[in-house]
C-alpha cells in the first residue's frame, strides 16, 4: 500500500473507535512492519490474541481495507462512481423516495453514456424500469416508450461488446499458448475461427468499446498470421480511438497501455525505425502522467512494455552492448514486481535478454537466461520454448562445446519436431551444425556461404519469417562470412536504411 492509502485507512478506521477496531490497527501496524509474513511472530506481538481470533481479525482487517480503498479511489474511478450512484439510488428507492431515486439514476445514466459504460447503463435502466413499472411516478408516456427503446438498444451494444471481447480474448489466448501460426493448418483454423466468431455488420459499428474490441481482434488475428502490415494498421486504429476521445485514456488506461505496446511491436516487426522512436517517446511521456501512475497495474505494465520496447530497439539496431546496460535495472524491477507480473512476460524478457547477450558474443550469459525458459514448467509460448532451445544449441556451438553438441542437437530437434515447430530454416541450421563437425577452418567458410545462400531467399516467406523474428540467423551468418560481429552487421543494415530514407526524403523535397 502507498503512504496515502495507509494514512487514509487509519483515519477511516478510527472514526469508529471500538476496541475491536483498535486491535485491527495493531494487526495492521504489526503486518506493515514485516518483510515476510510470520504468524508466530504476529501472535507474540498481539498477545493475548489466540490463533482463531487472529484469523477472524485478519478477515475483518481485509474487509475494512477494501472499504477504505473503495472510499479513497471512488473519485478517480468511473466504475466506482457509477457503483456508488447505483447504491445510492437503491437505498433511496428502498426508503420509498422514488422520485429522488430516479434523479440519481438520471445522473448515473449521463455519466455512463459519456464514458460508454453500457453494462452500468443496463443496470441503471433496469432499476428505472422497475420503478416506472411498480409505481406511478408521473413520468410522461414518451419517456416510458423511450426507456423501452433505449433498453433494447443497450442490449444490442452489450451483446456485440461481449462477442468482440470474447473473440479478442480467445485470439490472444491462442497466441500466448502457441505463438505465431506455424503452418497452413494453423492459418486455416485461425481463419475459420475468426470468420465464424466475428459479429455481422461490423462495418456499421461506431461505439468506442465495440470498435476497441474489434480492432484488438483484428490486431491479434493479423499478428498470429504474421501479416505485420495489417497488424500495424489495426494497432494504429486502436490508439487512434483514444486520440479521438482523449478522456477515455483515463477511463480505460489499461487498454491504452496495451495498445501502445502493440503499436511499438508493429513498428518493430516492420522495422519502422523513425515511427518506433516517436511512439516510444510518446509512451515514455505518458508513463509520467497521473493516469499512468494511478494504479500499481498501470505503473508495472508501462515499465514492462517500455523496457521490452527498449530491448527491441537494441535488437533491431544491433546495439547489443548498450542494451545490456539496462539489464541489471530490469532484473531489479522484475524482482520487485515479481508478484504482479505474469509468467508469460518473464519468459519474453528472459528470451530478449538472452538474445542481447548472444548478439554481444557473451554466450555463457545467454545460456543462463535461456535455461530459465527451458526449465520453466509453464505451458506457455511453445514457439519461445522451441527457439530458446535452438538459441541454447547455437550458444554452445559458438563456445565450441563439441562434446555435448551432438546429443543437444538431437534433443532440440526432437522437441521442435514434437511441437510441430520445424521450418526449412531450422532444418538447414541442423544440417549445417551436423556437417560442420568434420570441417576444417578453411572448409567451413564455403559451407557458411552455402547455408546463407539457401536461407536468404526465405526471408520474405510467410512461415519462414517466424524463425527470423526470433533469431536473426541471416545477420549471424553474414557476420561469420564477412568476419564481422553480429552487432556490426545489424547496425550496418540500420545505418544503410537510414541513409536510403534520408536520400528518398531529399529527392521528394527537391
C-alpha positions as a printed Julia matrix, in Angstrom:
510×3 Matrix{Float64}:
   0.0     0.0     0.0
   1.07    3.6    -0.62
   1.64    6.03    2.26
  -1.53    7.97    1.42
  -3.56    4.73    1.42
  -2.17    3.7     4.81
  -2.88    7.13    6.3
  -6.42    7.11    4.91
  -7.08    3.64    6.32
  -6.14    4.72    9.86
  -8.37    7.79    9.66
 -11.16    5.66    8.2
 -10.98    3.01   10.93
 -10.6     5.46   13.84
 -13.92    7.1    13.02
 -15.48    4.28   15.0
 -13.12    3.74   17.93
 -14.44    0.36   19.03
 -11.9    -1.84   20.83
 -12.06   -4.39   18.01
 -11.08   -1.68   15.58
  -8.08   -0.76   17.73
  -6.97   -4.4    17.56
  -7.25   -4.16   13.78
  -4.89   -1.17   13.79
  -2.42   -3.11   15.96
  -2.62   -6.01   13.5
  -2.21   -3.65   10.54
   0.86   -1.95   12.09
   2.45   -5.3    13.0
   1.95   -6.72    9.48
   3.11   -3.48    7.86
   6.5    -3.77    9.61
   7.04   -7.34    8.4
   9.11   -8.02    5.29
   7.69  -11.56    5.14
   4.56  -12.89    6.83
   5.36  -14.72   10.1
   2.3   -15.86   12.05
   4.22  -16.95   15.17
   5.86  -13.54   15.45
   2.47  -11.9    14.85
   0.81  -13.84   17.69
   3.6   -12.77   20.07
   3.16   -9.12   19.06
  -0.63   -9.28   19.55
  -0.7   -11.36   22.77
  -3.12  -12.41   24.28
  -4.82  -12.84   20.85
  -5.27  -16.55   20.03
  -4.83  -18.2    16.62
  -8.61  -18.48   15.91
  -9.05  -14.82   16.96
  -6.2   -13.82   14.66
  -7.93  -15.49   11.7
 -11.11  -13.51   12.42
  -9.13  -10.29   12.87
  -7.38  -10.76    9.52
 -10.71  -11.33    7.77
 -12.13   -8.19    9.36
  -8.99   -6.2     8.5
  -9.2    -7.33    4.88
 -12.83   -6.13    4.58
 -12.04   -2.79    6.22
  -9.01   -2.26    3.97
 -11.15   -2.82    0.88
 -13.78   -0.44    2.25
 -11.14    2.24    2.89
  -9.58    1.84   -0.57
 -13.01    1.95   -2.23
 -13.8     5.23   -0.48
 -10.39    6.7    -1.34
 -10.43    5.67   -5.01
 -14.06    6.47   -5.87
 -13.24    9.98   -7.15
 -10.71    8.66   -9.67
 -12.67    5.66  -10.98
 -15.71    5.98  -13.25
 -16.72    2.4   -12.39
 -16.67    3.1    -8.64
 -18.58    6.37   -9.15
 -21.28    4.57  -11.1
 -21.47    1.8    -8.48
 -21.85    4.42   -5.76
 -24.63    6.23   -7.64
 -26.47    2.92   -8.18
 -26.1     2.07   -4.47
 -27.49    5.49   -3.51
 -30.42    5.11   -5.92
 -31.29    1.68   -4.48
 -31.11    3.0    -0.91
 -33.42    5.93   -1.76
 -35.86    3.61   -3.55
 -35.94    1.18   -0.62
 -36.75    4.14    1.66
 -39.73    4.94   -0.57
 -38.13    8.03   -2.14
 -38.88    7.05   -5.74
 -38.56   10.48   -7.39
 -35.24   11.16   -5.65
 -34.01    7.72   -6.73
 -34.91    8.48  -10.37
 -32.97   11.76  -10.18
 -29.86    9.89   -9.02
 -30.39    7.33  -11.81
 -30.56   10.16  -14.36
 -27.13   11.38  -13.18
 -25.78    7.84  -13.37
 -27.19    7.45  -16.9
 -25.49   10.64  -18.13
 -22.14    9.57  -16.62
 -22.43    6.04  -18.08
 -23.3     7.35  -21.57
 -20.45    9.88  -21.54
 -17.99    7.07  -20.79
 -19.59    4.32  -22.92
 -20.31    2.19  -19.84
 -23.21    0.16  -21.23
 -23.04   -2.58  -18.61
 -23.72    0.01  -15.91
 -26.28    1.7   -18.15
 -28.17   -1.6   -18.36
 -28.31   -1.76  -14.54
 -29.46    1.88  -14.33
 -32.25    1.32  -16.86
 -33.26   -1.94  -15.18
 -33.85   -0.13  -11.88
 -35.53    2.76  -13.72
 -37.93    0.33  -15.44
 -38.66   -1.39  -12.13
 -39.64    1.93  -10.51
 -41.75    3.01  -13.52
 -43.5    -0.4   -13.67
 -44.35   -0.7    -9.98
 -45.17    2.91   -9.15
 -46.94    5.96  -10.54
 -44.12    8.49  -10.94
 -45.93   10.99  -13.21
 -43.4    10.27  -15.97
 -44.57   11.12  -19.48
 -45.73    8.41  -21.9
 -42.95    9.41  -24.31
 -40.3     8.87  -21.62
 -41.66    5.4   -20.83
 -41.61    4.43  -24.52
 -38.09    5.83  -24.91
 -36.99    3.74  -21.91
 -38.12    0.56  -23.7
 -36.33    1.51  -26.95
 -33.2     2.52  -25.04
 -33.21   -0.81  -23.2
 -33.27   -2.78  -26.49
 -30.52   -0.61  -27.98
 -28.24   -1.13  -24.97
 -28.85   -4.9   -25.02
 -27.59   -4.9   -28.62
 -24.47   -2.94  -27.62
 -23.73   -5.3   -24.72
 -24.17   -8.38  -26.93
 -21.76   -7.04  -29.58
 -19.18   -5.95  -26.99
 -19.39   -9.39  -25.39
 -18.91  -11.16  -28.75
 -15.98   -8.95  -29.79
 -14.23   -9.01  -26.4
 -14.58  -12.82  -26.33
 -13.04  -13.0   -29.8
 -10.1   -10.75  -28.82
  -9.55  -12.74  -25.62
  -9.56  -16.14  -27.33
  -7.21  -14.97  -30.1
  -4.8   -13.59  -27.5
  -5.05  -16.86  -25.56
  -4.17  -18.79  -28.74
  -1.09  -16.6   -29.25
   0.1   -16.87  -25.63
  -0.13  -20.66  -25.86
   1.25  -21.21  -29.38
   2.92  -18.06  -30.69
   2.65  -17.32  -34.41
   0.92  -19.65  -36.88
   3.29  -22.48  -37.76
   1.8   -23.93  -40.96
  -1.19  -23.88  -43.33
  -3.34  -25.87  -40.89
  -2.88  -23.19  -38.2
  -3.77  -20.45  -40.71
  -6.86  -22.34  -41.87
  -8.03  -22.94  -38.28
  -7.49  -19.29  -37.28
  -9.27  -18.02  -40.42
 -12.3   -20.25  -39.8
 -12.48  -19.34  -36.11
 -12.16  -15.6   -36.79
 -14.78  -15.51  -39.55
 -17.29  -17.61  -37.59
 -16.83  -15.53  -34.4
 -16.97  -12.06  -35.94
 -20.43  -10.44  -35.48
 -22.38   -9.46  -38.6
 -22.37   -5.9   -39.97
 -19.23   -4.78  -38.09
 -18.74   -2.09  -40.75
 -21.6    -0.13  -39.15
 -20.11   -0.09  -35.65
 -19.49    3.36  -34.13
 -19.39    2.77  -30.35
 -16.0     3.17  -28.62
 -15.92   -0.22  -26.86
 -17.22   -2.14  -29.86
 -14.56   -0.55  -32.09
 -11.84   -1.09  -29.49
 -12.51   -4.83  -29.2
 -12.94   -5.08  -32.99
  -9.51   -3.51  -33.56
  -7.99   -5.7   -30.86
  -9.44   -8.8   -32.54
  -8.06   -7.82  -35.94
  -4.68   -6.97  -34.37
  -4.29  -10.4   -32.76
  -5.64  -12.12  -35.88
  -3.06  -10.37  -38.08
  -0.23  -10.9   -35.58
  -0.86  -14.63  -35.33
  -0.86  -14.87  -39.15
   2.3   -12.71  -39.31
   0.55  -10.19  -41.52
   2.55   -7.4   -39.89
   1.23   -4.62  -42.13
  -2.34   -5.48  -41.16
  -1.19   -5.78  -37.54
   0.23   -2.24  -37.74
  -2.93   -0.8   -39.32
  -5.24   -2.13  -36.61
  -2.85   -1.29  -33.76
  -2.77    2.24  -35.18
  -6.6     2.32  -35.29
  -6.67    1.04  -31.69
  -4.61    4.0   -30.48
  -6.47    6.32  -32.87
  -9.67    5.68  -30.88
  -8.06    7.13  -27.76
  -6.61   10.06  -29.71
 -10.12   10.82  -30.97
 -11.57   10.59  -27.42
  -8.69   11.55  -25.05
 -10.98   11.38  -22.0
 -11.18    7.6   -22.48
  -7.45    7.24  -21.69
  -8.26    7.85  -18.02
 -11.27    5.5   -18.2
  -9.57    2.59  -19.99
  -5.91    3.21  -19.18
  -5.04   -0.49  -19.3
  -6.32   -0.87  -22.86
  -4.46    2.28  -23.93
  -1.19    0.93  -22.48
  -1.72   -2.42  -24.23
  -2.46   -0.62  -27.48
   0.79    1.36  -27.27
   2.66   -1.88  -26.65
   1.11   -3.46  -29.75
   1.85   -0.39  -31.88
   5.5    -0.5   -30.8
   5.63   -4.22  -31.63
   4.18   -3.5   -35.08
   6.88   -0.86  -35.72
   9.5    -3.39  -34.56
   8.19   -6.13  -36.88
   8.13   -3.75  -39.86
  11.4    -2.06  -38.87
   9.73    1.36  -38.85
  12.69    2.89  -37.01
  11.55    6.53  -37.08
   7.96    5.77  -36.04
   9.23    3.39  -33.36
  11.27    6.2   -31.77
   8.33    8.63  -31.93
   5.87    6.13  -30.41
   8.34    5.11  -27.67
   8.9     8.79  -26.78
   5.13    9.33  -26.59
   4.77    6.24  -24.4
   7.55    7.36  -22.03
   5.9    10.79  -21.78
   2.58    9.1   -20.95
   4.31    6.98  -18.28
   4.93   10.21  -16.3
   1.27   11.26  -16.31
  -1.16   10.92  -13.41
  -3.27    8.38  -15.33
  -0.29    6.04  -15.81
   0.58    6.19  -12.11
  -2.93    5.92  -10.7
  -2.71    2.18  -10.03
   0.08   -0.35   -9.46
  -1.09   -2.32  -12.52
  -0.63    0.69  -14.81
   2.79    1.53  -13.37
   4.0    -2.05  -13.73
   2.63   -2.53  -17.25
   4.16    0.71  -18.53
   7.52   -0.4   -17.11
   7.22   -3.88  -18.71
   6.19   -2.58  -22.14
   8.6     0.37  -22.26
  11.64   -1.74  -21.36
  10.52   -4.53  -23.69
  10.45   -1.89  -26.45
  13.87   -0.55  -25.45
  15.37   -4.05  -25.76
  13.65   -4.4   -29.15
  15.3    -1.16  -30.27
  18.76   -2.53  -29.44
  17.95   -5.86  -31.1
  16.91   -4.22  -34.37
  19.76   -1.69  -34.44
  22.49   -4.13  -33.35
  23.46   -2.03  -30.3
  23.61   -5.08  -28.02
  26.19   -3.73  -25.6
  24.16   -0.56  -24.93
  21.05   -2.7   -24.41
  22.8    -4.87  -21.83
  23.5    -1.79  -19.69
  19.8    -1.74  -18.74
  19.63   -5.44  -17.76
  20.58   -5.01  -14.03
  17.82   -2.4   -13.61
  15.29   -4.63  -15.46
  16.19   -7.6   -13.25
  15.84   -5.44  -10.13
  12.37   -4.23  -11.16
  11.24   -7.72  -12.22
  12.19   -8.97   -8.74
  10.35   -6.04   -7.12
   7.22   -6.63   -9.21
   7.53  -10.43   -9.07
   4.1   -10.96   -7.52
   2.35   -8.88  -10.17
   3.99   -9.85  -13.49
   2.65  -12.91  -15.28
   4.91  -15.82  -16.3
   4.46  -15.03  -19.99
   6.12  -11.61  -19.6
   9.01  -13.15  -17.63
   9.58  -15.72  -20.4
   9.66  -12.97  -23.03
  12.11  -10.84  -21.02
  14.4   -13.83  -20.46
  14.46  -14.58  -24.2
  15.08  -10.96  -25.19
  17.9   -10.57  -22.65
  19.43  -13.87  -23.81
  19.28  -12.53  -27.4
  21.17   -9.4   -26.33
  23.91  -11.5   -24.71
  24.09  -13.79  -27.75
  24.36  -10.82  -30.12
  27.09   -9.33  -27.94
  29.08  -12.6   -28.04
  28.57  -13.43  -24.33
  27.25  -16.93  -24.96
  27.68  -18.16  -21.4
  25.35  -15.45  -20.03
  22.92  -16.1   -22.88
  22.75  -19.75  -21.77
  21.98  -18.65  -18.18
  18.85  -16.8   -19.32
  17.82  -19.48  -21.81
  17.99  -22.1   -19.06
  15.33  -20.13  -17.17
  12.97  -20.68  -20.11
  13.94  -24.31  -20.78
  13.45  -25.34  -17.13
  10.19  -23.38  -16.74
   7.2   -25.69  -16.33
   4.67  -23.18  -17.67
   2.69  -24.43  -20.67
   3.12  -21.12  -22.49
   4.56  -19.91  -25.77
   5.51  -23.17  -27.48
   7.39  -21.04  -30.01
   9.57  -19.43  -27.32
  10.24  -22.82  -25.74
  11.45  -24.08  -29.14
  13.6   -21.1   -30.11
  15.1   -20.88  -26.61
  16.39  -24.43  -27.13
  17.68  -23.56  -30.6
  19.49  -20.44  -29.35
  20.84  -22.55  -26.47
  22.25  -25.02  -29.02
  23.79  -22.17  -31.06
  25.39  -20.69  -27.92
  27.1   -23.99  -27.16
  28.15  -24.22  -30.83
  29.74  -20.75  -30.62
  31.54  -21.74  -27.41
  32.98  -24.81  -29.14
  31.41  -27.32  -26.75
  31.68  -30.13  -29.3
  31.37  -32.87  -26.69
  27.71  -32.04  -25.99
  26.61  -30.58  -29.34
  25.53  -33.86  -30.96
  23.31  -35.04  -28.08
  21.98  -31.49  -27.57
  21.13  -31.2   -31.26
  19.15  -34.46  -31.21
  17.25  -33.31  -28.12
  16.38  -29.91  -29.64
  15.38  -31.45  -32.98
  13.06  -33.97  -31.28
  11.46  -31.23  -29.17
  10.84  -28.92  -32.13
   9.5   -31.78  -34.25
   7.14  -32.85  -31.46
   5.89  -29.28  -31.15
   5.47  -29.07  -34.96
   7.8   -26.09  -34.97
  10.33  -27.1   -37.64
  10.65  -24.92  -40.75
  13.12  -25.03  -43.63
  15.38  -22.54  -41.81
  15.69  -24.8   -38.75
  16.19  -27.9   -40.89
  19.05  -26.17  -42.74
  20.54  -25.0   -39.46
  20.58  -28.52  -38.02
  22.09  -29.81  -41.26
  24.85  -27.18  -41.14
  25.73  -27.83  -37.47
  25.78  -31.58  -38.11
  28.18  -31.33  -41.08
  30.4   -28.62  -39.56
  31.91  -31.09  -37.04
  34.18  -32.65  -39.64
  35.18  -29.43  -41.42
  38.47  -27.58  -41.15
  38.56  -23.79  -40.75
  39.27  -23.43  -44.49
  36.35  -25.72  -45.42
  33.92  -24.02  -43.02
  33.6   -20.68  -44.83
  32.26  -22.14  -48.14
  29.71  -24.12  -46.09
  28.65  -20.94  -44.29
  28.23  -19.18  -47.65
  26.19  -22.1   -48.98
  23.99  -22.07  -45.84
  23.46  -18.3   -46.2
  22.53  -18.67  -49.87
  19.98  -21.39  -49.04
  18.06  -19.4   -46.45
  18.41  -15.77  -47.62
  15.66  -16.14  -50.24
  13.32  -17.41  -47.48
  13.39  -14.03  -45.7
  10.05  -13.0   -47.27
   8.34  -16.39  -46.89
   5.34  -16.25  -44.52
   6.15  -19.28  -42.38
   9.92  -18.79  -42.5
   9.78  -15.19  -41.28
   8.73  -16.58  -37.9
  12.22  -18.06  -37.46
  13.87  -14.75  -38.4
  11.64  -12.87  -35.94
  13.06  -14.89  -33.04
  16.66  -15.03  -34.22
  18.32  -13.02  -36.98
  20.08  -16.07  -38.44
  20.93  -14.22  -41.66
  22.84  -11.47  -39.82
  24.58  -14.12  -37.7
  25.68  -15.95  -40.86
  26.72  -12.73  -42.63
  28.92  -11.92  -39.64
  30.58  -15.33  -39.98
  31.07  -14.98  -43.74
  32.36  -11.38  -43.7
  34.34  -11.67  -40.42
  32.18   -9.14  -38.58
  30.32   -9.26  -35.3
  26.58   -9.87  -35.48
  26.03   -6.44  -33.92
  28.12   -4.69  -36.59
  26.17   -6.44  -39.38
  22.76   -5.45  -37.96
  23.88   -1.9   -37.14
  25.27   -1.53  -40.66
  21.87   -2.51  -42.11
  20.19    0.04  -39.82
  22.55    2.82  -40.97
  22.06    1.88  -44.65
  18.3     2.04  -44.23
  18.53    5.43  -42.53
  20.73    6.69  -45.37
  18.24    5.47  -48.02
  15.36    7.04  -46.13
  17.23   10.36  -45.96
  18.01   10.25  -49.7
  14.37    9.49  -50.54
  13.24   12.43  -48.39
  15.77   14.75  -50.07
  14.55   13.69  -53.52
  10.91   14.32  -52.57
  11.71   17.8   -51.24
  13.73   18.62  -54.37
